[in-house]
Amino acid sequence: MKSRTTVMVSIVLAMLVASMDTTIMNTTMPIIAKELGRFDLYAWSFASYMIASTILSPVAGRLSDLFGRKRVFASGIILFLFGSLLCGLSQSMIQLVIFRAVQGIGAGFMMPFPAIIAGDLFSVEKRGKIQALFTGMWGLSAVLAPLLGAFFVEVMTWRWIFFVNLPICIIALLTLLPYQEKYQPKKAKVDYIGALLFAVGITFLLLVTVLEENQLLFGVIGALFLIGFYFFEKKHTSPIVPLSMFKNKTFTWININSFLGTVALFGTSSYIPLFLQNIAHLSLFMSGVALLGTAIGWMVVAVPAGKWILKYGYRPLLMIGNVLLFLSGILLVLLNDNHGFWYVFLAMIVQGLSFGLLSTVGIIGVQQLVGAHEKGISTSFFMFCRNTGTAIGVTIMGALLTSGANFMEGIHHLFIFGFFGSILAVLTSFFIPGNQESSVVAQSKIS
């Protein structure tokens, strides 16, 4: 029990620093760019982190299946700590972009493990409660990050937004040490070539979301690498992404649905604060507080989700989650310059209810639908689909925001996109096969 408690502390702290680091950069990056110069590299300080963390997440999950959770998770914490130190010491924007990539590699190795280790330690019934705790860290960071960012910039220096990660990462490492891992890794040859093909292919595809020129060329190159990856994986005895997982239609459609749902509206949190600051004239802090609605809605459904899965199965819950996503899309399409904090807060609660169901049920589903030695890659691949969808959705929304004749028209355009995306997500939820309850119950008894 003590080992389980300490690893939970480690996981929660790792989640907190990773979530705060993303949010705090949104508020402080203009000041950093002003001091370091090279404002043309502004977007790359986010892109290098996003690309590195996204492509490394599935690789980390697979490595944990082969070598154990503790070792790979600890490596992620150390890399994130080292990257944070380098970011804080940056003397130029180029250095910051490179060091943010190092930090992103660490984040990619850390982020899948709260769900993976929870899948090892807790039954299906209890797993929703644990994931609700993790979600609370994202909600807490939405409030803490703007406050800490303002404090460091005004009282100390922006460099402390990175240095503050160091003691937290050290504590996370120390609390991980007593953890006695239950999972017995399955030793196998590491698929280095497959990992390289996957990483290069996804990198080129994600570059399409941040580059202003040659998008088609980068997209084609990325697609060719992924085609090569597919054929290579079919022949490998221990592939980095086992293609056999996708023979299960429930597993496949859960991932497709998660991808489409996040493309549609998961990027809302990037643009709602802009609306509240520019149209509703709220402070930076209050615009962050509005996002707490998402965390509240998420936790309300995440806590009982495990029991609901055992009672109803995946399909009905995922369909309800997508309908809620559609309702939040309606609320956001109707958003106008007369609306303020409470309307947005309500829309965020509905969206939180939606993603709380889709994420919690989805993660538990992909874990229970594969064997024990594929649980790491199945979990991290689900998160990879979600992160990739978010990156694509945020990019499309950003382009639509600037396409309007004015700010409010741009906001309306991007939420129309989200609304139609939510309709597509609802439609794909009908393809998720039902009648998975028996396998869930059986697997939950084993775990």
PyMOL commands that set and color helices and strands:
alter all, ss='L'
color gray80, all
select helices_A, chain A and resi 2-36+39-41+44-67+69-88+93-110+113-121+124-155+160-163+165-176+192-207+215-235+243-247+249-265+268-278+284-290+292-312+314-333+341-368+372-403+407-429+437-446
alter helices_A, ss='H'
color red, helices_A
deselect
rebuild
show_as cartoon
